[in-house]
Amino acid sequence: MQDNKTLNYIKDVLKNMPTDWLGLTTHRLDIYNEKLAKTQFLDEFELLFNANSTEPSALNELPTAYDYIRLGHPLSCILEWGIANLNDIKADNVISFSSQTVPVLSILRTNLLEDKKTQIVYTGELPEFFDAEIIKQVYGYHFDVIKVDSVDAILEFKGSTVFISQQEDISHLEDNVNIDFYINLHGHLGSVLIVNGSHNDHYISDIQHVRRRETIAMTPSNCLVALQALTAHTPITKLDNHFEANKASVLNSIKEINGTTSKPLVGSSGLSVQYAIMMGLVDYSLEHHKGKAIKFVVPPNCYGGTNDQARRVAACLDNVEVVDLPVDGDNDMVQSIHTVLDKIAHEDAIPYIIAEIPTNPRVEVPDLQKLKDALTEERKTASGDIAIDPVFILDQTFCPNVHFLGEGEILSTMRTISYASGSKFPSGGKCTAGYIVGNTKADALMDKIALHLTLCDNEATALQYEILAKQLPSMNQRIAEAYKNTREFVNFIHDTLPEAKINFVSEELAAQGFTPSVFSLDLPTKGNTPEEKEAYKRKLNHRLINLMITEIPSESKYCVSYGQLKGCYWTIPATSTQGTTKEGDKDYIARVSLSPDLDLEKHKAVFLEFVSEI
């Protein structure tokens, strides 16, 4: 009876759910509590369930489950809640993934750090891209793989037992107390990981963090398919969605946009492709530079996901270390690169540099000729040998239209890889898929990166390819129109509040093609001490954002987005995109991003109102 109530309720929810549950990639920060991610949404969802309420207005008022669908979203939470309800377990113990490999890696990671044994037991077949030897050699994980004919053959084990099985029934759970983790594979949809037993509850936050940083949650569209199959008691079916044609179109668009000829790669998110880059380069180093230390050079205040992921990789591998690269404010990226590369060369180590151009959130662009000179300079080791040349890994999310890598371009003569988050301009905010492109010097590296993107089952989904195929052709035009709005708003703020410090590209840089549509705003402050001034400025940030989203709720939104098709997006990097960044490197300023389509005059009027009140 309870099962029928659960399934019937979910069926009614799917009929009445807000369209944003399927269509948004980023959600509202003003109704989101990160410490209560998933739980706050489900607590209020449970109240509606108990009242048997599925009114569209009630569903629409539920708090944000996660601020970004890469991490999870209403439909992933409901899928996990439904599976948990049907099996009489806690919803926290059920975690859905778009990937079939990464849930396994999430357990192996925790057990590596805890020095705990793992056995992976399976029936049927493991995914063909699950390569145990590469996972052991490159990722450093330790485990045994055992095939069994029946779940009953799984006996007690001193360590963790992970049971992997192909499942048509999304809610099915085998009954064996000796299994610590169930990973049910569901073809093109991804997988569902279930943590079994209270003695394994401490794994849940670690597994969630892996889903946050190295892959994505099962996508909204795939969760919807899974929920429909669950409520209808039917097998999951795969639709013919022109996958190959859409993929070919996307790859051609990426080459055209970047002015390159090498084959690009497309992953399920920006961090998915960054993880493939990092692990691909580790693999390349183990093969070509045996025994040498690997140094990932990363700006300490860059996007928190980049920073955190780099440190997470380094935490698992003895030969990998993260080196800080100060790039913003009083620090010059080129000079920092010289200093860092000189030191790494002296140590005869392998330098991999990850940097954003323009930088985030200060929107700074280095002198590109000097950058090229710094990257191509021949350096010597302590013993006088020629040092290993660096690989430059460029996060081009803010300006994906700029040609860096093609023949004759500024970064064409050294090994360079560029990548972009697809939830920004590439898709106009309609999906999370990210892409990677390399110059001809990086072809051997791209082969390794492709291997690890596939191994982690992190390629873009069919729907993501479909969305990118539709959106990429108009990207450069949208970038130009959004920049025009942003420049006009920046000039207005400068004239209206000249004492504010605005971080944005100069007219000269814009003429070179750097036309971002994001700027950061350091508001004027007052107080007798640095602490008082900082506290006043932080309050002012929130006051401005709250006024904007209150006065223009249809367009102004408090979230971390950028490159969307419509509206204006506000955030404070220190409390959003820099969430895992060290406190001293955080930026407590307002970051603003404008789209090609918004009521700019209304935004000017509300900003003028804000100025009049301070």
C-alpha positions as CSV (number, residue, x, y, z in Angstrom):
1,M,0.0,0.0,0.0
2,Q,2.8,2.4,0.9
3,D,4.6,1.5,-2.4
4,N,1.4,2.4,-4.3
5,K,1.1,5.7,-2.5
6,T,4.7,6.6,-3.2
7,L,4.5,5.7,-6.9
8,N,1.1,7.4,-7.4
9,Y,2.4,10.5,-5.7
10,I,5.5,10.7,-7.9
11,K,3.3,10.2,-11.0
12,D,1.2,13.2,-10.0
13,V,4.3,15.3,-9.3
14,L,5.7,14.6,-12.7
15,K,2.4,15.9,-14.3
16,N,2.5,19.1,-12.3
17,M,6.2,19.9,-11.9
18,P,7.6,23.3,-12.8
19,T,9.2,23.5,-16.2
20,D,12.4,24.8,-14.6
21,W,13.0,21.4,-13.0
22,L,13.9,20.2,-16.5
23,G,15.2,23.3,-18.1
24,L,17.4,25.2,-15.7
25,T,21.1,24.5,-15.1
26,T,21.5,26.9,-12.2
27,H,19.0,27.7,-9.4
28,R,18.4,30.4,-7.0
29,L,20.9,31.1,-4.2
30,D,18.4,33.2,-2.2
31,I,16.3,30.1,-1.4
32,Y,19.3,27.8,-1.1
33,N,21.2,26.6,2.0
34,E,24.3,24.7,0.9
35,K,24.6,22.9,4.3
36,L,21.1,21.5,3.8
37,A,21.6,20.6,0.1
38,K,19.0,17.9,-0.9
39,T,17.7,17.5,2.7
40,Q,15.9,20.8,2.9
41,F,14.2,20.2,-0.4
42,L,13.2,16.6,0.6
43,D,12.0,17.7,4.1
44,E,9.5,20.1,2.5
45,F,8.7,17.6,-0.3
46,E,7.8,15.0,2.4
47,L,5.4,17.5,3.9
48,L,3.7,17.7,0.5
49,F,3.7,13.9,0.2
50,N,2.1,13.5,3.6
51,A,-0.6,16.0,2.6
52,N,-0.9,14.4,-0.8
53,S,-0.4,17.8,-2.3
54,T,1.0,18.1,-5.9
55,E,-0.4,21.6,-6.7
56,P,2.0,23.3,-9.2
57,S,2.2,26.4,-6.9
58,A,3.3,24.2,-3.9
59,L,5.9,22.4,-6.0
60,N,7.2,25.7,-7.3
61,E,7.8,27.1,-3.8
62,L,10.0,24.2,-2.7
63,P,13.5,25.4,-1.7
64,T,16.4,25.0,-4.1
65,A,17.8,21.4,-3.8
66,Y,21.2,22.2,-5.2
67,D,22.4,25.5,-6.7
68,Y,23.6,23.7,-9.9
69,I,22.2,20.7,-11.6
70,R,25.7,19.2,-12.0
71,L,25.5,18.5,-8.3
72,G,21.9,17.4,-8.2
73,H,18.4,18.9,-8.7
74,P,14.7,18.3,-7.8
75,L,14.3,15.3,-10.1
76,S,17.5,13.5,-8.9
77,C,16.3,14.1,-5.3
78,I,12.8,12.7,-6.0
79,L,14.3,9.7,-7.9
80,E,16.6,9.0,-4.9
81,W,13.8,9.6,-2.4
82,G,11.5,7.2,-4.4
83,I,14.0,4.4,-4.5
84,A,14.7,4.9,-0.8
85,N,11.0,4.9,0.1
86,L,10.4,1.7,-1.9
87,N,13.3,0.0,-0.1
88,D,12.7,1.4,3.4
89,I,16.1,3.2,3.6
90,K,17.1,6.8,4.0
91,A,17.1,9.1,1.0
92,D,20.7,10.2,1.8
93,N,21.9,6.7,1.2
94,V,20.8,6.8,-2.5
95,I,22.9,8.8,-4.9
96,S,22.4,8.9,-8.7
97,F,25.2,9.5,-11.2
98,S,25.3,10.2,-14.9
99,S,28.5,8.1,-15.0
100,Q,28.7,4.3,-14.5
101,T,32.3,4.4,-13.4
102,V,32.7,7.3,-11.1
103,P,30.5,5.9,-8.3
104,V,33.0,3.0,-8.1
105,L,35.9,5.5,-8.0
106,S,34.2,7.5,-5.2
107,I,34.3,4.5,-2.9
108,L,37.9,3.5,-4.0
109,R,39.0,7.1,-3.2
110,T,37.7,7.0,0.4
111,N,39.2,3.6,1.0
112,L,42.6,4.6,-0.4
113,L,42.7,7.5,2.1
114,E,41.5,5.2,4.9
115,D,43.9,2.4,3.9
116,K,40.9,0.0,3.6
117,K,40.5,-3.0,1.3
118,T,37.9,-3.1,-1.4
119,Q,36.4,-6.0,-3.5
120,I,34.3,-5.2,-6.5
121,V,31.9,-8.1,-7.1
122,Y,29.6,-8.2,-10.2
123,T,27.2,-10.4,-12.1
124,G,26.8,-10.3,-15.9
125,E,29.3,-7.8,-17.4
126,L,31.2,-4.8,-16.2
127,P,31.0,-1.7,-18.5
128,E,33.5,-2.2,-21.3
129,F,35.2,1.1,-20.5
130,F,35.9,0.0,-16.9
131,D,39.7,-0.7,-17.1
132,A,40.9,-2.1,-13.8
133,E,44.6,-1.9,-14.6
134,I,44.5,1.8,-15.6
135,I,42.5,2.6,-12.5
136,K,45.1,0.9,-10.3
137,Q,48.1,2.3,-12.1
138,V,47.0,5.9,-12.8
139,Y,44.5,6.6,-10.0
140,G,46.4,4.7,-7.4
141,Y,43.4,2.7,-6.2
142,H,43.7,-0.8,-4.8
143,F,41.0,-3.4,-5.2
144,D,40.1,-6.9,-6.4
145,V,37.5,-7.7,-9.1
146,I,35.4,-10.9,-8.7
147,K,32.6,-12.2,-10.9
148,V,29.9,-14.3,-9.3
149,D,26.9,-16.2,-10.6
150,S,24.6,-15.1,-7.9
151,V,24.4,-12.4,-5.2
152,D,24.1,-15.3,-2.7
153,A,27.8,-16.1,-3.4
154,I,29.0,-12.9,-1.7
155,L,30.4,-13.7,1.7
156,E,31.7,-11.5,4.6
157,F,34.8,-9.6,3.8
158,K,37.2,-7.5,5.9
159,G,36.9,-4.3,4.0
160,S,34.3,-2.9,1.6
161,T,32.2,-5.0,-0.8
162,V,30.9,-3.2,-3.8
163,F,28.3,-5.1,-5.8
164,I,27.8,-3.9,-9.5
165,S,24.9,-5.2,-11.6
166,Q,23.0,-4.2,-14.7
167,Q,19.4,-3.4,-13.8
168,E,16.2,-2.8,-15.7
169,D,14.2,-2.1,-12.6
170,I,15.5,1.3,-11.2
171,S,14.4,0.5,-7.7
172,H,15.6,-3.1,-7.4
173,L,17.9,-3.9,-4.5
174,E,19.4,-7.3,-3.8
175,D,19.2,-8.6,-0.2
176,N,22.6,-9.5,1.2
177,V,24.0,-8.0,4.4
178,N,27.6,-8.6,3.2
179,I,27.2,-5.9,0.5
180,D,28.3,-2.5,1.6
181,F,27.5,-0.6,-1.6
182,Y,25.2,-1.4,-4.5
183,I,25.9,0.2,-7.9
184,N,23.0,-0.5,-10.2
185,L,23.9,0.3,-13.8
186,H,21.1,1.7,-16.0
187,G,22.5,1.9,-19.5
188,H,22.5,5.4,-21.1
189,L,20.9,6.9,-18.0
190,G,23.9,6.3,-15.7
191,S,23.8,4.6,-12.4
192,V,22.4,4.6,-8.9
193,L,24.7,4.0,-5.8
194,I,23.1,2.8,-2.6
195,V,25.0,2.9,0.7
196,N,24.0,-0.2,2.7
197,G,24.2,-0.2,6.5
198,S,24.7,2.6,9.1
199,H,28.3,1.6,9.5
200,N,28.9,3.0,6.0
201,D,27.0,6.3,6.5
202,H,30.3,8.2,6.8
203,Y,31.0,7.5,3.1
204,I,27.9,9.5,2.0
205,S,29.5,13.0,2.1
206,D,32.6,11.7,0.4
207,I,30.6,10.1,-2.4
208,Q,28.5,13.3,-2.8
209,H,31.8,15.3,-3.0
210,V,33.1,13.1,-5.8
211,R,29.8,13.6,-7.7
212,R,30.2,17.3,-7.1
213,R,33.8,17.5,-8.4
214,E,34.6,14.7,-10.8
215,T,31.3,14.0,-12.6
216,I,27.6,15.0,-12.5
217,A,24.4,13.8,-11.1
218,M,22.0,11.8,-13.4
219,T,20.6,14.6,-15.6
220,P,17.1,16.0,-15.2
221,S,15.9,14.5,-18.5
222,N,17.4,11.1,-17.7
223,C,15.9,11.2,-14.1
224,L,12.5,11.9,-15.7
225,V,12.9,8.8,-17.9
226,A,13.9,6.8,-14.9
227,L,10.9,8.1,-12.8
228,Q,8.5,7.4,-15.6
229,A,9.8,3.8,-15.9
230,L,9.6,3.5,-12.1
231,T,6.0,4.6,-11.8
232,A,4.8,2.7,-14.9
233,H,6.6,-0.5,-14.0
234,T,8.2,-0.6,-17.4
235,P,11.8,-1.2,-18.6
236,I,13.9,1.8,-19.5
237,T,14.0,2.4,-23.2
238,K,16.4,4.4,-25.3
239,L,15.2,6.9,-27.8
240,D,16.7,7.5,-31.2
241,N,17.9,11.1,-30.8
242,H,20.3,11.5,-33.7
243,F,23.3,11.1,-31.4
244,E,26.0,10.7,-34.1
245,A,24.7,13.5,-36.3
246,N,24.5,15.9,-33.3
247,K,27.9,14.9,-32.1
248,A,29.5,15.5,-35.5
249,S,27.8,18.9,-35.7
250,V,29.1,19.9,-32.2
251,L,32.7,18.8,-33.0
252,N,32.7,20.8,-36.2
253,S,31.3,23.9,-34.4
254,I,33.9,23.7,-31.7
255,K,36.7,23.4,-34.3
256,E,35.3,26.4,-36.3
257,I,34.8,28.5,-33.1
258,N,38.4,27.8,-31.9
259,G,40.0,27.9,-35.3
260,T,41.6,24.5,-34.8
261,T,41.8,21.2,-36.7
262,S,42.4,18.6,-34.0
263,K,39.4,16.5,-32.8
264,P,37.7,18.1,-29.7
265,L,36.2,16.2,-26.8
266,V,32.9,16.9,-25.1
267,G,32.2,15.9,-21.5
268,S,29.2,16.0,-19.2
269,S,30.4,19.2,-17.5
270,G,33.3,21.6,-17.3
271,L,34.7,19.8,-14.3
272,S,34.2,16.4,-16.0
273,V,36.5,17.5,-18.8
274,Q,38.9,19.1,-16.4
275,Y,39.2,15.8,-14.5
276,A,39.8,14.0,-17.8
277,I,42.6,16.5,-18.5
278,M,44.2,16.0,-15.1
279,M,44.1,12.2,-15.1
280,G,45.1,12.1,-18.8
281,L,48.2,14.2,-18.0
282,V,49.0,12.1,-15.0
283,D,48.8,9.0,-17.3
284,Y,51.0,10.6,-19.9
285,S,53.6,11.6,-17.3
286,L,53.8,8.0,-15.9
287,E,54.4,6.7,-19.4
288,H,56.8,9.4,-20.7
289,H,58.5,10.8,-17.5
290,K,58.7,7.9,-15.1
291,G,59.7,8.8,-11.6
292,K,59.4,12.6,-12.0
293,A,57.2,14.7,-9.8
294,I,54.0,16.2,-11.3
295,K,53.2,19.8,-10.5
296,F,49.7,21.2,-11.2
297,V,50.1,25.0,-11.1
298,V,46.7,26.6,-10.2
299,P,45.7,30.2,-9.2
300,P,44.6,30.0,-5.5
301,N,41.6,32.2,-6.0
302,C,40.3,30.7,-9.3
303,Y,37.0,28.9,-9.6
304,G,36.6,26.8,-6.4
305,G,35.8,23.6,-8.4
306,T,39.1,23.9,-10.3
307,N,41.0,24.6,-7.1
308,D,39.4,21.8,-5.1
309,Q,39.6,19.2,-7.8
310,A,43.3,19.8,-8.3
311,R,44.0,19.3,-4.6
312,R,41.8,16.2,-4.5
313,V,43.8,14.6,-7.2
314,A,47.0,15.5,-5.4
315,A,45.7,14.1,-2.2
316,C,45.5,10.6,-3.8
317,L,48.8,10.5,-5.6
318,D,52.2,10.7,-3.9
319,N,53.9,12.1,-7.0
320,V,51.4,14.9,-7.6
321,E,51.5,18.3,-5.9
322,V,49.5,21.6,-6.4
323,V,51.6,24.8,-6.7
324,D,49.9,28.2,-6.3
325,L,50.0,30.7,-9.1
326,P,49.0,34.2,-8.0
327,V,47.4,36.0,-10.9
328,D,45.0,38.7,-9.8
329,G,45.2,42.2,-8.3
330,D,48.7,43.1,-7.4
331,N,50.0,39.8,-8.9
332,D,51.1,39.6,-12.6
333,M,50.3,36.2,-14.2
334,V,53.4,36.3,-16.4
335,Q,55.8,37.1,-13.6
336,S,54.2,34.4,-11.5
337,I,54.6,31.9,-14.3
338,H,58.3,32.8,-14.7
339,T,58.9,32.3,-10.9
340,V,57.0,29.0,-10.7
341,L,58.4,27.5,-13.9
342,D,62.0,28.4,-12.8
343,K,61.5,26.5,-9.6
344,I,59.9,23.5,-11.2
345,A,62.6,23.3,-13.8
346,H,65.3,23.4,-11.1
347,E,63.5,20.4,-9.4
348,D,63.4,18.6,-12.8
349,A,59.6,18.2,-12.3
350,I,56.7,18.2,-14.8
351,P,54.8,21.5,-15.0
352,Y,51.0,21.6,-15.9
353,I,49.6,25.1,-15.6
354,I,45.8,25.7,-15.3
355,A,44.7,29.3,-15.7
356,E,41.7,31.3,-16.7
357,I,41.9,34.1,-19.3
358,P,40.3,36.4,-18.5
359,T,40.8,35.7,-14.8
360,N,37.8,35.1,-12.5
361,P,36.5,37.2,-10.8
362,R,38.8,40.2,-11.6
363,V,38.5,39.8,-15.4
364,E,42.1,40.4,-16.1
365,V,44.0,39.5,-19.3
366,P,47.8,39.1,-19.2
367,D,50.2,40.5,-21.9
368,L,49.8,37.6,-24.3
369,Q,53.2,38.0,-26.0
370,K,54.9,38.0,-22.6
371,L,52.8,35.0,-21.6
372,K,54.0,33.1,-24.7
373,D,57.6,34.1,-24.0
374,A,57.3,32.8,-20.4
375,L,55.8,29.5,-21.5
376,T,58.3,28.9,-24.4
377,E,61.5,29.9,-22.6
378,E,64.0,27.0,-22.4
379,R,64.9,26.3,-18.8
380,K,67.5,24.1,-17.2
381,T,67.4,21.7,-14.3
382,A,69.8,21.9,-11.3
383,S,72.1,19.4,-13.1
384,G,72.1,21.5,-16.3
385,D,69.8,19.4,-18.4
386,I,67.0,20.9,-20.5
387,A,63.8,21.0,-18.3
388,I,60.5,19.5,-19.3
389,D,58.4,22.1,-21.1
390,P,55.1,23.1,-19.6
391,V,51.6,22.3,-20.8
392,F,49.3,25.3,-20.6
393,I,45.7,24.4,-19.7
394,L,43.5,27.3,-20.5
395,D,40.0,27.7,-18.9
396,Q,38.4,29.8,-21.7
397,T,34.9,29.8,-20.2
398,F,34.7,33.6,-20.0
399,C,35.8,34.2,-23.6
400,P,35.3,31.0,-25.6
401,N,35.3,32.9,-28.9
402,V,38.9,34.0,-28.7
403,H,41.4,32.2,-31.0
404,F,44.4,31.0,-29.0
405,L,45.3,27.7,-30.5
406,G,44.9,27.7,-34.3
407,E,47.8,27.9,-36.8
408,G,49.6,31.2,-36.3
409,E,47.8,32.1,-33.1
410,I,49.6,33.2,-29.9
411,L,49.5,29.8,-28.1
412,S,49.9,27.6,-31.2
413,T,53.7,26.9,-30.8
414,M,53.7,25.3,-27.3
415,R,51.6,22.4,-25.9
416,T,48.3,24.1,-25.1
417,I,44.8,22.7,-24.2
418,S,41.7,24.9,-23.9
419,Y,38.4,24.0,-22.3
420,A,35.1,25.7,-21.5
421,S,32.1,25.1,-19.3
422,G,29.1,24.3,-21.5
423,S,26.5,25.6,-19.1
424,K,27.8,29.1,-20.0
425,F,27.8,30.5,-23.6
426,P,28.1,27.2,-25.5
427,S,24.6,26.1,-24.5
428,G,23.2,29.4,-23.3
429,G,22.6,27.9,-19.9
430,K,20.6,25.0,-21.2
431,C,23.0,22.1,-20.3
432,T,26.2,21.6,-18.3
433,A,28.3,19.8,-21.0
434,G,31.9,21.2,-21.4
435,Y,34.4,20.7,-24.2
436,I,38.2,20.4,-24.7
437,V,40.2,21.4,-27.7
438,G,44.0,21.1,-28.2
439,N,46.5,22.6,-30.6
440,T,48.5,20.3,-32.9
441,K,51.3,20.2,-30.4
442,A,49.0,18.6,-27.8
443,D,47.6,15.7,-30.0
444,A,49.4,13.0,-27.9
445,L,48.0,14.5,-24.7
446,M,44.5,14.6,-26.2
447,D,44.6,10.9,-26.9
448,K,45.3,10.3,-23.1
449,I,42.6,12.8,-22.1
450,A,40.1,11.0,-24.4
451,L,41.0,7.7,-22.8
452,H,40.2,9.0,-19.3
453,L,37.0,10.9,-20.3
454,T,35.7,7.5,-21.7
455,L,37.0,5.5,-18.7
456,C,35.1,7.8,-16.3
457,D,32.0,7.5,-18.5
458,N,31.9,11.3,-18.5
459,E,31.2,12.0,-22.2
460,A,28.3,14.4,-22.9
461,T,24.8,12.8,-22.9
462,A,22.7,12.5,-26.1
463,L,20.5,15.4,-25.0
464,Q,23.5,17.6,-24.2
465,Y,24.9,17.0,-27.7
466,E,21.5,17.9,-29.1
467,I,21.4,21.2,-27.1
468,L,24.9,22.1,-28.1
469,A,24.2,21.3,-31.7
470,K,21.4,23.9,-31.6
471,Q,23.2,26.6,-29.5
472,L,26.8,26.6,-30.6
473,P,26.2,28.1,-34.1
474,S,24.8,31.3,-32.5
475,M,27.3,31.5,-29.7
476,N,29.7,34.2,-31.1
477,Q,26.7,36.4,-31.9
478,R,25.3,36.1,-28.4
479,I,28.7,36.9,-26.9
480,A,28.9,40.1,-29.0
481,E,25.4,41.2,-28.0
482,A,25.9,40.4,-24.3
483,Y,29.3,42.3,-24.3
484,K,27.5,45.3,-25.7
485,N,25.0,45.3,-22.9
486,T,27.7,44.8,-20.3
487,R,29.9,47.6,-21.6
488,E,26.9,50.0,-21.5
489,F,26.0,48.9,-17.9
490,V,29.7,49.2,-16.8
491,N,29.9,52.7,-18.2
492,F,26.6,53.7,-16.5
493,I,27.9,52.5,-13.1
494,H,31.2,54.3,-13.6
495,D,29.3,57.6,-14.3
496,T,26.7,57.0,-11.5
497,L,29.1,55.7,-8.8
498,P,32.6,56.8,-9.8
499,E,34.1,55.8,-6.5
500,A,33.3,52.1,-7.1
501,K,36.1,50.0,-8.5
502,I,34.9,48.0,-11.6
503,N,36.9,45.1,-12.8
504,F,36.3,44.7,-16.6
505,V,38.3,44.5,-19.8
506,S,39.5,47.7,-21.3
507,E,38.3,49.0,-24.7
508,E,41.7,48.0,-26.1
509,L,41.4,44.4,-25.0
510,A,37.8,44.3,-26.3
511,A,39.2,45.4,-29.7
512,Q,41.5,42.4,-29.6
513,G,38.5,40.1,-29.2
514,F,38.2,39.8,-25.4
515,T,34.5,40.6,-25.0
516,P,33.3,38.9,-21.8
517,S,29.9,39.8,-20.4
518,V,30.8,39.5,-16.7
519,F,32.4,42.2,-14.5
520,S,33.1,42.5,-10.8
521,L,32.1,45.4,-8.6
522,D,34.1,46.6,-5.6
523,L,31.6,48.9,-3.9
524,P,32.7,52.0,-2.0
525,T,32.8,51.5,1.8
526,K,33.2,53.4,5.0
527,G,34.3,52.8,8.6
528,N,37.1,53.5,11.0
529,T,39.0,50.2,10.7
530,P,39.7,47.7,7.9
531,E,37.3,45.3,9.6
532,E,34.5,47.9,9.7
533,K,35.1,48.8,6.1
534,E,35.0,45.1,5.0
535,A,31.8,44.4,7.0
536,Y,30.1,47.5,5.5
537,K,31.1,46.5,2.0
538,R,29.8,43.0,2.4
539,K,26.4,44.3,3.6
540,L,26.3,46.6,0.7
541,N,26.9,43.8,-1.7
542,H,23.8,41.9,-0.4
543,R,21.8,45.1,-0.3
544,L,22.5,45.7,-4.0
545,I,21.7,42.1,-5.0
546,N,18.6,41.9,-3.0
547,L,17.3,45.1,-4.5
548,M,18.0,43.9,-8.0
549,I,16.3,40.5,-7.6
550,T,13.3,42.1,-5.8
551,E,12.7,44.9,-8.2
552,I,13.4,42.9,-11.4
553,P,12.4,39.3,-10.4
554,S,11.7,38.3,-14.0
555,E,15.3,39.0,-15.1
556,S,17.7,39.6,-12.2
557,K,18.6,36.4,-10.4
558,Y,21.0,35.6,-7.5
559,C,22.9,32.7,-8.8
560,V,26.4,31.8,-10.2
561,S,25.4,31.7,-13.9
562,Y,27.0,33.3,-16.9
563,G,26.3,33.3,-20.6
564,Q,22.6,32.6,-20.3
565,L,20.2,33.5,-23.1
566,K,18.2,35.9,-20.9
567,G,18.5,38.1,-17.8
568,C,21.1,39.3,-15.4
569,Y,22.9,37.2,-12.8
570,W,24.5,38.3,-9.5
571,T,26.7,36.5,-7.1
572,I,29.4,37.0,-4.5
573,P,32.4,34.7,-5.5
574,A,33.5,34.2,-1.9
575,T,30.2,32.6,-1.0
576,S,29.5,30.7,-4.3
577,T,32.1,29.9,-6.9
578,Q,34.9,30.2,-4.5
579,G,33.2,28.0,-1.8
580,T,36.2,25.7,-1.2
581,T,38.9,28.3,-1.8
582,K,41.1,29.3,1.1
583,E,39.6,32.2,3.1
584,G,42.4,34.6,2.5
585,D,42.1,34.1,-1.3
586,K,38.4,34.7,-1.5
587,D,36.8,37.7,-3.2
588,Y,33.9,39.4,-1.3
589,I,32.9,41.5,-4.2
590,A,29.8,41.5,-6.4
591,R,30.1,39.6,-9.7
592,V,27.6,40.5,-12.4
593,S,26.9,38.8,-15.7
594,L,24.6,40.1,-18.4
595,S,22.9,38.3,-21.3
596,P,22.1,39.4,-24.8
597,D,18.4,39.8,-23.8
598,L,17.4,42.0,-20.8
599,D,15.8,45.3,-19.9
600,L,19.0,47.3,-19.5
601,E,17.2,50.5,-18.8
602,K,15.3,48.9,-15.9
603,H,18.6,47.7,-14.5
604,K,20.1,51.1,-14.7
605,A,17.0,52.6,-13.0
606,V,17.2,50.2,-10.1
607,F,21.0,50.7,-9.7
608,L,20.3,54.5,-9.6
609,E,17.8,53.8,-6.8
610,F,20.5,51.9,-4.9
611,V,23.0,54.7,-5.3
612,S,20.5,57.2,-4.0
613,E,20.0,55.1,-0.8
614,I,23.7,55.0,0.1
